[in-house]
Amino acid sequence: MESTRLQKISRLVQKELSEIFRRETAKTRGTLVSVSSVRVSPDLSVANVRLSIFPSEKAQDIMDNITRNERGIRHELAQQVRYQLRRCPELKFHIDDSLDYIDHIDELLAKDKPKENLENSENSENSEN
């Protein structure tokens, strides 16, 4: 269970990183990077940041770019939170593919639904006879 302090710091880092990515992706049309969640280590030295990237086909390219510019992003974050945090945590970025996973499950359920409807209609016809 995270302490209240860790939750507040995680939320602060998430909010500021979201704003940084919003400003940067406004320059590139058709791309959206959102910060899904931030988990800060108990000693406040590392922040694991999960990014949701749309469209997902560009996710790896964008993630490579973000990883290359990690120091610049951390510096910009440090400028934003300099009055709230003494030290800015090291950032570790990860791709959040939960939306792709949900889409995949929906596709599988949609494929299974016609079969299920056929079975239900056959069962109802057999029960009538």
Backbone as XML, in Angstrom:
<?xml version="1.0"?>
<chain id="A" units="angstrom">
  <residue number="1" name="MET">
    <atom name="N" x="0.834" y="-1.177" z="0.000"/>
    <atom name="CA" x="0.000" y="0.000" z="0.000"/>
    <atom name="C" x="0.881" y="1.244" z="0.000"/>
  </residue>
  <residue number="2" name="GLU">
    <atom name="N" x="0.659" y="2.118" z="-0.961"/>
    <atom name="CA" x="1.430" y="3.346" z="-1.045"/>
    <atom name="C" x="0.990" y="4.331" z="0.025"/>
  </residue>
  <residue number="3" name="SER">
    <atom name="N" x="1.952" y="5.074" z="0.531"/>
    <atom name="CA" x="1.600" y="6.102" z="1.503"/>
    <atom name="C" x="0.961" y="7.288" z="0.780"/>
  </residue>
  <residue number="4" name="THR">
    <atom name="N" x="0.331" y="8.142" z="1.538"/>
    <atom name="CA" x="-0.314" y="9.321" z="0.973"/>
    <atom name="C" x="0.716" y="10.217" z="0.291"/>
  </residue>
  <residue number="5" name="ARG">
    <atom name="N" x="1.875" y="10.326" z="0.879"/>
    <atom name="CA" x="2.945" y="11.152" z="0.309"/>
    <atom name="C" x="3.366" y="10.628" z="-1.055"/>
  </residue>
  <residue number="6" name="LEU">
    <atom name="N" x="3.574" y="9.316" z="-1.166"/>
    <atom name="CA" x="3.959" y="8.729" z="-2.452"/>
    <atom name="C" x="2.868" y="8.917" z="-3.494"/>
  </residue>
  <residue number="7" name="GLN">
    <atom name="N" x="1.616" y="8.799" z="-3.083"/>
    <atom name="CA" x="0.509" y="9.001" z="-4.013"/>
    <atom name="C" x="0.472" y="10.442" z="-4.520"/>
  </residue>
  <residue number="8" name="LYS">
    <atom name="N" x="0.700" y="11.400" z="-3.642"/>
    <atom name="CA" x="0.698" y="12.797" z="-4.047"/>
    <atom name="C" x="1.839" y="13.102" z="-5.008"/>
  </residue>
  <residue number="9" name="ILE">
    <atom name="N" x="3.007" y="12.549" z="-4.727"/>
    <atom name="CA" x="4.162" y="12.776" z="-5.602"/>
    <atom name="C" x="3.940" y="12.097" z="-6.946"/>
  </residue>
  <residue number="10" name="SER">
    <atom name="N" x="3.382" y="10.889" z="-6.938"/>
    <atom name="CA" x="3.079" y="10.198" z="-8.192"/>
    <atom name="C" x="2.104" y="10.998" z="-9.031"/>
  </residue>
  <residue number="11" name="ARG">
    <atom name="N" x="1.096" y="11.534" z="-8.397"/>
    <atom name="CA" x="0.093" y="12.331" z="-9.109"/>
    <atom name="C" x="0.705" y="13.618" z="-9.658"/>
  </residue>
  <residue number="12" name="LEU">
    <atom name="N" x="1.579" y="14.256" z="-8.889"/>
    <atom name="CA" x="2.244" y="15.469" z="-9.342"/>
    <atom name="C" x="3.112" y="15.186" z="-10.567"/>
  </residue>
  <residue number="13" name="VAL">
    <atom name="N" x="3.906" y="14.110" z="-10.511"/>
    <atom name="CA" x="4.770" y="13.748" z="-11.632"/>
    <atom name="C" x="3.920" y="13.399" z="-12.850"/>
  </residue>
  <residue number="14" name="GLN">
    <atom name="N" x="2.830" y="12.666" z="-12.648"/>
    <atom name="CA" x="1.945" y="12.296" z="-13.752"/>
    <atom name="C" x="1.352" y="13.545" z="-14.411"/>
  </residue>
  <residue number="15" name="LYS">
    <atom name="N" x="0.883" y="14.474" z="-13.613"/>
    <atom name="CA" x="0.268" y="15.693" z="-14.136"/>
    <atom name="C" x="1.273" y="16.514" z="-14.939"/>
  </residue>
  <residue number="16" name="GLU">
    <atom name="N" x="2.459" y="16.694" z="-14.413"/>
    <atom name="CA" x="3.469" y="17.510" z="-15.092"/>
    <atom name="C" x="3.995" y="16.825" z="-16.349"/>
  </residue>
  <residue number="17" name="LEU">
    <atom name="N" x="4.207" y="15.511" z="-16.289"/>
    <atom name="CA" x="4.652" y="14.788" z="-17.488"/>
    <atom name="C" x="3.573" y="14.815" z="-18.575"/>
  </residue>
  <residue number="18" name="SER">
    <atom name="N" x="2.321" y="14.705" z="-18.169"/>
    <atom name="CA" x="1.227" y="14.776" z="-19.136"/>
    <atom name="C" x="1.247" y="16.107" z="-19.870"/>
  </residue>
  <residue number="19" name="GLU">
    <atom name="N" x="1.484" y="17.158" z="-19.137"/>
    <atom name="CA" x="1.541" y="18.491" z="-19.753"/>
    <atom name="C" x="2.747" y="18.613" z="-20.689"/>
  </residue>
  <residue number="20" name="ILE">
    <atom name="N" x="3.876" y="18.079" z="-20.285"/>
    <atom name="CA" x="5.073" y="18.104" z="-21.139"/>
    <atom name="C" x="4.808" y="17.354" z="-22.437"/>
  </residue>
  <residue number="21" name="PHE">
    <atom name="N" x="4.238" y="16.153" z="-22.347"/>
    <atom name="CA" x="3.972" y="15.357" z="-23.553"/>
    <atom name="C" x="2.874" y="15.994" z="-24.404"/>
  </residue>
  <residue number="22" name="ARG">
    <atom name="N" x="1.903" y="16.646" z="-23.772"/>
    <atom name="CA" x="0.861" y="17.319" z="-24.536"/>
    <atom name="C" x="1.454" y="18.435" z="-25.390"/>
  </residue>
  <residue number="23" name="ARG">
    <atom name="N" x="2.347" y="19.222" z="-24.781"/>
    <atom name="CA" x="2.988" y="20.305" z="-25.536"/>
    <atom name="C" x="3.837" y="19.767" z="-26.679"/>
  </residue>
  <residue number="24" name="GLU">
    <atom name="N" x="4.565" y="18.701" z="-26.434"/>
    <atom name="CA" x="5.455" y="18.154" z="-27.461"/>
    <atom name="C" x="4.685" y="17.472" z="-28.590"/>
  </residue>
  <residue number="25" name="THR">
    <atom name="N" x="3.620" y="16.762" z="-28.255"/>
    <atom name="CA" x="2.867" y="16.063" z="-29.305"/>
    <atom name="C" x="1.951" y="17.004" z="-30.068"/>
  </residue>
  <residue number="26" name="ALA">
    <atom name="N" x="1.723" y="18.206" z="-29.552"/>
    <atom name="CA" x="0.934" y="19.184" z="-30.303"/>
    <atom name="C" x="1.677" y="19.583" z="-31.575"/>
  </residue>
  <residue number="27" name="LYS">
    <atom name="N" x="3.006" y="19.492" z="-31.548"/>
    <atom name="CA" x="3.821" y="19.825" z="-32.721"/>
    <atom name="C" x="3.714" y="18.749" z="-33.797"/>
  </residue>
  <residue number="28" name="THR">
    <atom name="N" x="3.514" y="17.517" z="-33.398"/>
    <atom name="CA" x="3.390" y="16.417" z="-34.361"/>
    <atom name="C" x="1.926" y="16.042" z="-34.468"/>
  </residue>
  <residue number="29" name="ARG">
    <atom name="N" x="1.349" y="16.289" z="-35.582"/>
    <atom name="CA" x="-0.076" y="16.023" z="-35.799"/>
    <atom name="C" x="-0.332" y="14.519" z="-35.867"/>
  </residue>
  <residue number="30" name="GLY">
    <atom name="N" x="-1.445" y="14.103" z="-35.287"/>
    <atom name="CA" x="-1.866" y="12.716" z="-35.396"/>
    <atom name="C" x="-1.264" y="11.766" z="-34.386"/>
  </residue>
  <residue number="31" name="THR">
    <atom name="N" x="-0.523" y="12.279" z="-33.416"/>
    <atom name="CA" x="0.062" y="11.422" z="-32.393"/>
    <atom name="C" x="-0.413" y="11.890" z="-31.026"/>
  </residue>
  <residue number="32" name="LEU">
    <atom name="N" x="-0.675" y="10.926" z="-30.159"/>
    <atom name="CA" x="-1.131" y="11.252" z="-28.814"/>
    <atom name="C" x="-0.375" y="10.381" z="-27.824"/>
  </residue>
  <residue number="33" name="VAL">
    <atom name="N" x="0.269" y="11.037" z="-26.870"/>
    <atom name="CA" x="0.974" y="10.326" z="-25.802"/>
    <atom name="C" x="0.344" y="10.759" z="-24.490"/>
  </residue>
  <residue number="34" name="SER">
    <atom name="N" x="-0.174" y="9.793" z="-23.753"/>
    <atom name="CA" x="-0.753" y="10.117" z="-22.449"/>
    <atom name="C" x="-0.074" y="9.280" z="-21.376"/>
  </residue>
  <residue number="35" name="VAL">
    <atom name="N" x="-0.005" y="9.835" z="-20.193"/>
    <atom name="CA" x="0.633" y="9.156" z="-19.067"/>
    <atom name="C" x="-0.446" y="8.390" z="-18.316"/>
  </residue>
  <residue number="36" name="SER">
    <atom name="N" x="-0.399" y="7.048" z="-18.416"/>
    <atom name="CA" x="-1.415" y="6.206" z="-17.785"/>
    <atom name="C" x="-1.257" y="6.160" z="-16.276"/>
  </residue>
  <residue number="37" name="SER">
    <atom name="N" x="-0.034" y="5.917" z="-15.843"/>
    <atom name="CA" x="0.199" y="5.851" z="-14.402"/>
    <atom name="C" x="1.661" y="6.124" z="-14.100"/>
  </residue>
  <residue number="38" name="VAL">
    <atom name="N" x="1.910" y="6.522" z="-12.869"/>
    <atom name="CA" x="3.272" y="6.752" z="-12.386"/>
    <atom name="C" x="3.395" y="6.079" z="-11.031"/>
  </residue>
  <residue number="39" name="ARG">
    <atom name="N" x="4.417" y="5.286" z="-10.876"/>
    <atom name="CA" x="4.714" y="4.643" z="-9.586"/>
    <atom name="C" x="6.085" y="5.126" z="-9.134"/>
  </residue>
  <residue number="40" name="VAL">
    <atom name="N" x="6.134" y="5.746" z="-7.978"/>
    <atom name="CA" x="7.380" y="6.260" z="-7.438"/>
    <atom name="C" x="7.886" y="5.296" z="-6.380"/>
  </residue>
  <residue number="41" name="SER">
    <atom name="N" x="9.191" y="5.024" z="-6.414"/>
    <atom name="CA" x="9.772" y="4.127" z="-5.419"/>
    <atom name="C" x="9.709" y="4.787" z="-4.042"/>
  </residue>
  <residue number="42" name="PRO">
    <atom name="N" x="9.724" y="3.979" z="-2.979"/>
    <atom name="CA" x="9.604" y="4.544" z="-1.624"/>
    <atom name="C" x="10.688" y="5.562" z="-1.268"/>
  </residue>
  <residue number="43" name="ASP">
    <atom name="N" x="11.878" y="5.442" z="-1.862"/>
    <atom name="CA" x="12.935" y="6.413" z="-1.583"/>
    <atom name="C" x="12.913" y="7.605" z="-2.539"/>
  </residue>
  <residue number="44" name="LEU">
    <atom name="N" x="11.894" y="7.670" z="-3.399"/>
    <atom name="CA" x="11.661" y="8.768" z="-4.340"/>
    <atom name="C" x="12.773" y="8.928" z="-5.377"/>
  </residue>
  <residue number="45" name="SER">
    <atom name="N" x="13.549" y="7.881" z="-5.614"/>
    <atom name="CA" x="14.651" y="8.002" z="-6.564"/>
    <atom name="C" x="14.269" y="7.580" z="-7.984"/>
  </residue>
  <residue number="46" name="VAL">
    <atom name="N" x="13.257" y="6.726" z="-8.118"/>
    <atom name="CA" x="12.871" y="6.214" z="-9.433"/>
    <atom name="C" x="11.359" y="6.343" z="-9.597"/>
  </residue>
  <residue number="47" name="ALA">
    <atom name="N" x="10.965" y="6.806" z="-10.786"/>
    <atom name="CA" x="9.542" y="6.867" z="-11.125"/>
    <atom name="C" x="9.326" y="6.012" z="-12.366"/>
  </residue>
  <residue number="48" name="ASN">
    <atom name="N" x="8.508" y="4.985" z="-12.236"/>
    <atom name="CA" x="8.143" y="4.139" z="-13.375"/>
    <atom name="C" x="6.904" y="4.742" z="-14.015"/>
  </residue>
  <residue number="49" name="VAL">
    <atom name="N" x="7.057" y="5.158" z="-15.265"/>
    <atom name="CA" x="6.011" y="5.881" z="-15.980"/>
    <atom name="C" x="5.465" y="4.993" z="-17.083"/>
  </residue>
  <residue number="50" name="ARG">
    <atom name="N" x="4.156" y="4.760" z="-17.079"/>
    <atom name="CA" x="3.502" y="3.971" z="-18.128"/>
    <atom name="C" x="2.830" y="4.933" z="-19.092"/>
  </residue>
  <residue number="51" name="LEU">
    <atom name="N" x="3.208" y="4.809" z="-20.382"/>
    <atom name="CA" x="2.710" y="5.696" z="-21.426"/>
    <atom name="C" x="1.770" y="4.949" z="-22.354"/>
  </residue>
  <residue number="52" name="SER">
    <atom name="N" x="0.661" y="5.574" z="-22.653"/>
    <atom name="CA" x="-0.277" y="5.059" z="-23.637"/>
    <atom name="C" x="-0.089" y="5.896" z="-24.898"/>
  </residue>
  <residue number="53" name="ILE">
    <atom name="N" x="0.246" y="5.238" z="-26.011"/>
    <atom name="CA" x="0.593" y="5.944" z="-27.243"/>
    <atom name="C" x="-0.409" y="5.575" z="-28.327"/>
  </residue>
  <residue number="54" name="PHE">
    <atom name="N" x="-0.943" y="6.615" z="-28.980"/>
    <atom name="CA" x="-1.881" y="6.412" z="-30.071"/>
    <atom name="C" x="-1.379" y="7.164" z="-31.289"/>
  </residue>
  <residue number="55" name="PRO">
    <atom name="N" x="-1.326" y="6.608" z="-32.459"/>
    <atom name="CA" x="-1.710" y="5.256" z="-32.829"/>
    <atom name="C" x="-0.653" y="4.250" z="-32.379"/>
  </residue>
  <residue number="56" name="SER">
    <atom name="N" x="-1.094" y="3.059" z="-32.067"/>
    <atom name="CA" x="-0.195" y="2.059" z="-31.494"/>
    <atom name="C" x="0.838" y="1.558" z="-32.497"/>
  </residue>
  <residue number="57" name="GLU">
    <atom name="N" x="0.627" y="1.806" z="-33.797"/>
    <atom name="CA" x="1.617" y="1.386" z="-34.802"/>
    <atom name="C" x="2.910" y="2.192" z="-34.643"/>
  </residue>
  <residue number="58" name="LYS">
    <atom name="N" x="2.804" y="3.426" z="-34.172"/>
    <atom name="CA" x="3.971" y="4.289" z="-33.998"/>
    <atom name="C" x="4.560" y="4.182" z="-32.595"/>
  </residue>
  <residue number="59" name="ALA">
    <atom name="N" x="4.006" y="3.328" z="-31.772"/>
    <atom name="CA" x="4.375" y="3.280" z="-30.354"/>
    <atom name="C" x="5.868" y="3.030" z="-30.143"/>
  </residue>
  <residue number="60" name="GLN">
    <atom name="N" x="6.439" y="2.075" z="-30.855"/>
    <atom name="CA" x="7.843" y="1.741" z="-30.625"/>
    <atom name="C" x="8.761" y="2.873" z="-31.068"/>
  </residue>
  <residue number="61" name="ASP">
    <atom name="N" x="8.460" y="3.515" z="-32.188"/>
    <atom name="CA" x="9.277" y="4.639" z="-32.649"/>
    <atom name="C" x="9.226" y="5.800" z="-31.657"/>
  </residue>
  <residue number="62" name="ILE">
    <atom name="N" x="8.034" y="6.108" z="-31.196"/>
    <atom name="CA" x="7.875" y="7.204" z="-30.237"/>
    <atom name="C" x="8.560" y="6.857" z="-28.922"/>
  </residue>
  <residue number="63" name="MET">
    <atom name="N" x="8.428" y="5.603" z="-28.509"/>
    <atom name="CA" x="9.053" y="5.171" z="-27.255"/>
    <atom name="C" x="10.580" y="5.258" z="-27.347"/>
  </residue>
  <residue number="64" name="ASP">
    <atom name="N" x="11.139" y="4.880" z="-28.495"/>
    <atom name="CA" x="12.592" y="5.003" z="-28.686"/>
    <atom name="C" x="13.022" y="6.464" z="-28.603"/>
  </residue>
  <residue number="65" name="ASN">
    <atom name="N" x="12.239" y="7.345" z="-29.203"/>
    <atom name="CA" x="12.529" y="8.773" z="-29.157"/>
    <atom name="C" x="12.464" y="9.303" z="-27.732"/>
  </residue>
  <residue number="66" name="ILE">
    <atom name="N" x="11.461" y="8.888" z="-26.991"/>
    <atom name="CA" x="11.322" y="9.319" z="-25.595"/>
    <atom name="C" x="12.498" y="8.810" z="-24.763"/>
  </residue>
  <residue number="67" name="THR">
    <atom name="N" x="12.895" y="7.572" z="-24.989"/>
    <atom name="CA" x="14.014" y="6.996" z="-24.241"/>
    <atom name="C" x="15.312" y="7.748" z="-24.548"/>
  </residue>
  <residue number="68" name="ARG">
    <atom name="N" x="15.509" y="8.117" z="-25.817"/>
    <atom name="CA" x="16.712" y="8.886" z="-26.178"/>
    <atom name="C" x="16.714" y="10.263" z="-25.506"/>
  </residue>
  <residue number="69" name="ASN">
    <atom name="N" x="15.545" y="10.856" z="-25.341"/>
    <atom name="CA" x="15.440" y="12.195" z="-24.762"/>
    <atom name="C" x="15.081" y="12.168" z="-23.281"/>
  </residue>
  <residue number="70" name="GLU">
    <atom name="N" x="15.344" y="11.076" z="-22.618"/>
    <atom name="CA" x="14.964" y="10.893" z="-21.215"/>
    <atom name="C" x="15.571" y="11.974" z="-20.308"/>
  </residue>
  <residue number="71" name="ARG">
    <atom name="N" x="16.828" y="12.310" z="-20.533"/>
    <atom name="CA" x="17.478" y="13.318" z="-19.695"/>
    <atom name="C" x="16.844" y="14.686" z="-19.866"/>
  </residue>
  <residue number="72" name="GLY">
    <atom name="N" x="16.503" y="15.052" z="-21.106"/>
    <atom name="CA" x="15.860" y="16.341" z="-21.355"/>
    <atom name="C" x="14.476" y="16.409" z="-20.736"/>
  </residue>
  <residue number="73" name="ILE">
    <atom name="N" x="13.747" y="15.302" z="-20.808"/>
    <atom name="CA" x="12.407" y="15.247" z="-20.206"/>
    <atom name="C" x="12.513" y="15.369" z="-18.689"/>
  </residue>
  <residue number="74" name="ARG">
    <atom name="N" x="13.498" y="14.686" z="-18.118"/>
    <atom name="CA" x="13.690" y="14.766" z="-16.666"/>
    <atom name="C" x="14.065" y="16.190" z="-16.251"/>
  </residue>
  <residue number="75" name="HIS">
    <atom name="N" x="14.907" y="16.839" z="-17.050"/>
    <atom name="CA" x="15.298" y="18.230" z="-16.744"/>
    <atom name="C" x="14.080" y="19.153" z="-16.802"/>
  </residue>
  <residue number="76" name="GLU">
    <atom name="N" x="13.257" y="18.981" z="-17.831"/>
    <atom name="CA" x="12.056" y="19.808" z="-17.951"/>
    <atom name="C" x="11.096" y="19.553" z="-16.791"/>
  </residue>
  <residue number="77" name="LEU">
    <atom name="N" x="10.963" y="18.281" z="-16.398"/>
    <atom name="CA" x="10.123" y="17.951" z="-15.246"/>
    <atom name="C" x="10.673" y="18.588" z="-13.975"/>
  </residue>
  <residue number="78" name="ALA">
    <atom name="N" x="12.000" y="18.537" z="-13.816"/>
    <atom name="CA" x="12.629" y="19.119" z="-12.632"/>
    <atom name="C" x="12.365" y="20.624" z="-12.556"/>
  </residue>
  <residue number="79" name="GLN">
    <atom name="N" x="12.341" y="21.298" z="-13.703"/>
    <atom name="CA" x="12.043" y="22.732" z="-13.715"/>
    <atom name="C" x="10.607" y="22.995" z="-13.270"/>
  </residue>
  <residue number="80" name="GLN">
    <atom name="N" x="9.696" y="22.086" z="-13.624"/>
    <atom name="CA" x="8.289" y="22.263" z="-13.276"/>
    <atom name="C" x="8.010" y="21.996" z="-11.791"/>
  </residue>
  <residue number="81" name="VAL">
    <atom name="N" x="8.700" y="21.027" z="-11.202"/>
    <atom name="CA" x="8.409" y="20.617" z="-9.817"/>
    <atom name="C" x="9.474" y="21.078" z="-8.829"/>
  </residue>
  <residue number="82" name="ARG">
    <atom name="N" x="10.283" y="22.045" z="-9.222"/>
    <atom name="CA" x="11.413" y="22.446" z="-8.375"/>
    <atom name="C" x="11.001" y="23.002" z="-7.017"/>
  </residue>
  <residue number="83" name="TYR">
    <atom name="N" x="9.783" y="23.533" z="-6.908"/>
    <atom name="CA" x="9.346" y="24.075" z="-5.618"/>
    <atom name="C" x="8.616" y="23.033" z="-4.769"/>
  </residue>
  <residue number="84" name="GLN">
    <atom name="N" x="8.214" y="21.907" z="-5.377"/>
    <atom name="CA" x="7.516" y="20.866" z="-4.626"/>
    <atom name="C" x="8.440" y="19.718" z="-4.214"/>
  </residue>
  <residue number="85" name="LEU">
    <atom name="N" x="9.444" y="19.420" z="-5.045"/>
    <atom name="CA" x="10.352" y="18.297" z="-4.773"/>
    <atom name="C" x="11.787" y="18.782" z="-4.691"/>
  </residue>
  <residue number="86" name="ARG">
    <atom name="N" x="12.513" y="18.221" z="-3.766"/>
    <atom name="CA" x="13.928" y="18.571" z="-3.638"/>
    <atom name="C" x="14.732" y="17.956" z="-4.778"/>
  </residue>
  <residue number="87" name="ARG">
    <atom name="N" x="14.466" y="16.677" z="-5.059"/>
    <atom name="CA" x="15.156" y="15.981" z="-6.148"/>
    <atom name="C" x="14.127" y="15.378" z="-7.076"/>
  </residue>
  <residue number="88" name="CYS">
    <atom name="N" x="14.388" y="15.479" z="-8.349"/>
    <atom name="CA" x="13.497" y="14.900" z="-9.351"/>
    <atom name="C" x="13.873" y="13.426" z="-9.523"/>
  </residue>
  <residue number="89" name="PRO">
    <atom name="N" x="12.901" y="12.513" z="-9.475"/>
    <atom name="CA" x="13.233" y="11.094" z="-9.607"/>
    <atom name="C" x="13.709" y="10.746" z="-11.014"/>
  </residue>
  <residue number="90" name="GLU">
    <atom name="N" x="14.496" y="9.692" z="-11.086"/>
    <atom name="CA" x="14.925" y="9.153" z="-12.381"/>
    <atom name="C" x="13.702" y="8.550" z="-13.058"/>
  </residue>
  <residue number="91" name="LEU">
    <atom name="N" x="13.549" y="8.790" z="-14.349"/>
    <atom name="CA" x="12.356" y="8.337" z="-15.062"/>
    <atom name="C" x="12.639" y="7.057" z="-15.840"/>
  </residue>
  <residue number="92" name="LYS">
    <atom name="N" x="11.774" y="6.087" z="-15.674"/>
    <atom name="CA" x="11.821" y="4.831" z="-16.435"/>
    <atom name="C" x="10.496" y="4.717" z="-17.184"/>
  </residue>
  <residue number="93" name="PHE">
    <atom name="N" x="10.565" y="4.752" z="-18.509"/>
    <atom name="CA" x="9.354" y="4.742" z="-19.321"/>
    <atom name="C" x="9.021" y="3.333" z="-19.791"/>
  </residue>
  <residue number="94" name="HIS">
    <atom name="N" x="7.722" y="3.013" z="-19.775"/>
    <atom name="CA" x="7.211" y="1.719" z="-20.231"/>
    <atom name="C" x="5.968" y="1.970" z="-21.076"/>
  </residue>
  <residue number="95" name="ILE">
    <atom name="N" x="5.741" y="1.107" z="-22.050"/>
    <atom name="CA" x="4.542" y="1.221" z="-22.883"/>
    <atom name="C" x="3.379" y="0.557" z="-22.160"/>
  </residue>
  <residue number="96" name="ASP">
    <atom name="N" x="2.263" y="1.264" z="-22.084"/>
    <atom name="CA" x="1.033" y="0.718" z="-21.514"/>
    <atom name="C" x="0.168" y="0.224" z="-22.668"/>
  </residue>
  <residue number="97" name="ASP">
    <atom name="N" x="0.132" y="-1.091" z="-22.845"/>
    <atom name="CA" x="-0.608" y="-1.666" z="-23.966"/>
    <atom name="C" x="-1.952" y="-2.247" z="-23.535"/>
  </residue>
  <residue number="98" name="SER">
    <atom name="N" x="-2.477" y="-1.771" z="-22.437"/>
    <atom name="CA" x="-3.745" y="-2.312" z="-21.933"/>
    <atom name="C" x="-4.897" y="-2.024" z="-22.893"/>
  </residue>
  <residue number="99" name="LEU">
    <atom name="N" x="-4.879" y="-0.878" z="-23.588"/>
    <atom name="CA" x="-5.950" y="-0.575" z="-24.536"/>
    <atom name="C" x="-5.923" y="-1.535" z="-25.727"/>
  </residue>
  <residue number="100" name="ASP">
    <atom name="N" x="-4.715" y="-1.875" z="-26.196"/>
    <atom name="CA" x="-4.602" y="-2.856" z="-27.272"/>
    <atom name="C" x="-5.115" y="-4.223" z="-26.817"/>
  </residue>
  <residue number="101" name="TYR">
    <atom name="N" x="-4.822" y="-4.561" z="-25.568"/>
    <atom name="CA" x="-5.273" y="-5.829" z="-25.011"/>
    <atom name="C" x="-6.798" y="-5.865" z="-24.927"/>
  </residue>
  <residue number="102" name="ILE">
    <atom name="N" x="-7.398" y="-4.766" z="-24.514"/>
    <atom name="CA" x="-8.865" y="-4.681" z="-24.435"/>
    <atom name="C" x="-9.478" y="-4.805" z="-25.826"/>
  </residue>
  <residue number="103" name="ASP">
    <atom name="N" x="-8.893" y="-4.126" z="-26.814"/>
    <atom name="CA" x="-9.385" y="-4.228" z="-28.195"/>
    <atom name="C" x="-9.318" y="-5.661" z="-28.704"/>
  </residue>
  <residue number="104" name="HIS">
    <atom name="N" x="-8.227" y="-6.350" z="-28.369"/>
    <atom name="CA" x="-8.069" y="-7.743" z="-28.797"/>
    <atom name="C" x="-9.150" y="-8.628" z="-28.179"/>
  </residue>
  <residue number="105" name="ILE">
    <atom name="N" x="-9.436" y="-8.417" z="-26.918"/>
    <atom name="CA" x="-10.479" y="-9.197" z="-26.243"/>
    <atom name="C" x="-11.833" y="-8.909" z="-26.869"/>
  </residue>
  <residue number="106" name="ASP">
    <atom name="N" x="-12.112" y="-7.619" z="-27.162"/>
    <atom name="CA" x="-13.378" y="-7.263" z="-27.813"/>
    <atom name="C" x="-13.520" y="-7.933" z="-29.170"/>
  </residue>
  <residue number="107" name="GLU">
    <atom name="N" x="-12.428" y="-7.989" z="-29.945"/>
    <atom name="CA" x="-12.460" y="-8.661" z="-31.254"/>
    <atom name="C" x="-12.776" y="-10.146" z="-31.090"/>
  </residue>
  <residue number="108" name="LEU">
    <atom name="N" x="-12.134" y="-10.780" z="-30.109"/>
    <atom name="CA" x="-12.386" y="-12.201" z="-29.875"/>
    <atom name="C" x="-13.829" y="-12.443" z="-29.452"/>
  </residue>
  <residue number="109" name="LEU">
    <atom name="N" x="-14.349" y="-11.580" z="-28.612"/>
    <atom name="CA" x="-15.738" y="-11.729" z="-28.181"/>
    <atom name="C" x="-16.704" y="-11.481" z="-29.341"/>
  </residue>
  <residue number="110" name="ALA">
    <atom name="N" x="-16.376" y="-10.546" z="-30.205"/>
    <atom name="CA" x="-17.236" y="-10.264" z="-31.354"/>
    <atom name="C" x="-17.251" y="-11.445" z="-32.320"/>
  </residue>
  <residue number="111" name="LYS">
    <atom name="N" x="-16.121" y="-12.124" z="-32.476"/>
    <atom name="CA" x="-16.069" y="-13.312" z="-33.335"/>
    <atom name="C" x="-16.883" y="-14.453" z="-32.733"/>
  </residue>
  <residue number="112" name="ASP">
    <atom name="N" x="-16.865" y="-14.568" z="-31.430"/>
    <atom name="CA" x="-17.549" y="-15.658" z="-30.743"/>
    <atom name="C" x="-19.055" y="-15.417" z="-30.642"/>
  </residue>
  <residue number="113" name="LYS">
    <atom name="N" x="-19.479" y="-14.186" z="-30.689"/>
    <atom name="CA" x="-20.884" y="-13.852" z="-30.501"/>
    <atom name="C" x="-21.816" y="-14.471" z="-31.547"/>
  </residue>
  <residue number="114" name="PRO">
    <atom name="N" x="-21.501" y="-14.421" z="-32.869"/>
    <atom name="CA" x="-22.405" y="-15.048" z="-33.845"/>
    <atom name="C" x="-22.597" y="-16.544" z="-33.591"/>
  </residue>
  <residue number="115" name="LYS">
    <atom name="N" x="-21.543" y="-17.240" z="-33.216"/>
    <atom name="CA" x="-21.653" y="-18.665" z="-32.915"/>
    <atom name="C" x="-22.581" y="-18.878" z="-31.727"/>
  </residue>
  <residue number="116" name="GLU">
    <atom name="N" x="-22.434" y="-18.036" z="-30.732"/>
    <atom name="CA" x="-23.238" y="-18.148" z="-29.523"/>
    <atom name="C" x="-24.711" y="-17.901" z="-29.842"/>
  </residue>
  <residue number="117" name="ASN">
    <atom name="N" x="-24.992" y="-16.923" z="-30.687"/>
    <atom name="CA" x="-26.373" y="-16.630" z="-31.073"/>
    <atom name="C" x="-26.989" y="-17.794" z="-31.844"/>
  </residue>
  <residue number="118" name="LEU">
    <atom name="N" x="-26.201" y="-18.446" z="-32.715"/>
    <atom name="CA" x="-26.701" y="-19.596" z="-33.457"/>
    <atom name="C" x="-27.039" y="-20.750" z="-32.513"/>
  </residue>
  <residue number="119" name="GLU">
    <atom name="N" x="-26.163" y="-20.993" z="-31.550"/>
    <atom name="CA" x="-26.397" y="-22.081" z="-30.599"/>
    <atom name="C" x="-27.645" y="-21.802" z="-29.776"/>
  </residue>
  <residue number="120" name="ASN">
    <atom name="N" x="-27.838" y="-20.561" z="-29.353"/>
    <atom name="CA" x="-29.016" y="-20.206" z="-28.568"/>
    <atom name="C" x="-30.291" y="-20.380" z="-29.380"/>
  </residue>
  <residue number="121" name="SER">
    <atom name="N" x="-30.264" y="-19.999" z="-30.646"/>
    <atom name="CA" x="-31.462" y="-20.141" z="-31.470"/>
    <atom name="C" x="-31.758" y="-21.617" z="-31.751"/>
  </residue>
  <residue number="122" name="GLU">
    <atom name="N" x="-30.737" y="-22.446" z="-31.922"/>
    <atom name="CA" x="-30.945" y="-23.881" z="-32.132"/>
    <atom name="C" x="-31.524" y="-24.518" z="-30.875"/>
  </residue>
  <residue number="123" name="ASN">
    <atom name="N" x="-31.024" y="-24.122" z="-29.714"/>
    <atom name="CA" x="-31.527" y="-24.665" z="-28.448"/>
    <atom name="C" x="-32.978" y="-24.273" z="-28.230"/>
  </residue>
  <residue number="124" name="SER">
    <atom name="N" x="-33.345" y="-23.060" z="-28.595"/>
    <atom name="CA" x="-34.732" y="-22.637" z="-28.404"/>
    <atom name="C" x="-35.657" y="-23.374" z="-29.365"/>
  </residue>
  <residue number="125" name="GLU">
    <atom name="N" x="-35.196" y="-23.675" z="-30.579"/>
    <atom name="CA" x="-36.014" y="-24.427" z="-31.533"/>
    <atom name="C" x="-36.214" y="-25.855" z="-31.050"/>
  </residue>
  <residue number="126" name="ASN">
    <atom name="N" x="-35.169" y="-26.467" z="-30.486"/>
    <atom name="CA" x="-35.270" y="-27.835" z="-29.997"/>
    <atom name="C" x="-36.196" y="-27.909" z="-28.780"/>
  </residue>
  <residue number="127" name="SER">
    <atom name="N" x="-36.205" y="-26.907" z="-27.960"/>
    <atom name="CA" x="-37.054" y="-26.924" z="-26.776"/>
    <atom name="C" x="-38.527" y="-26.736" z="-27.152"/>
  </residue>
  <residue number="128" name="GLU">
    <atom name="N" x="-38.787" y="-26.061" z="-28.271"/>
    <atom name="CA" x="-40.166" y="-25.875" z="-28.726"/>
    <atom name="C" x="-40.757" y="-27.185" z="-29.256"/>
  </residue>
  <residue number="129" name="ASN">
    <atom name="N" x="-39.935" y="-28.020" z="-29.837"/>
    <atom name="CA" x="-40.408" y="-29.286" z="-30.417"/>
    <atom name="C" x="-40.612" y="-30.311" z="-29.390"/>
  </residue>
</chain>
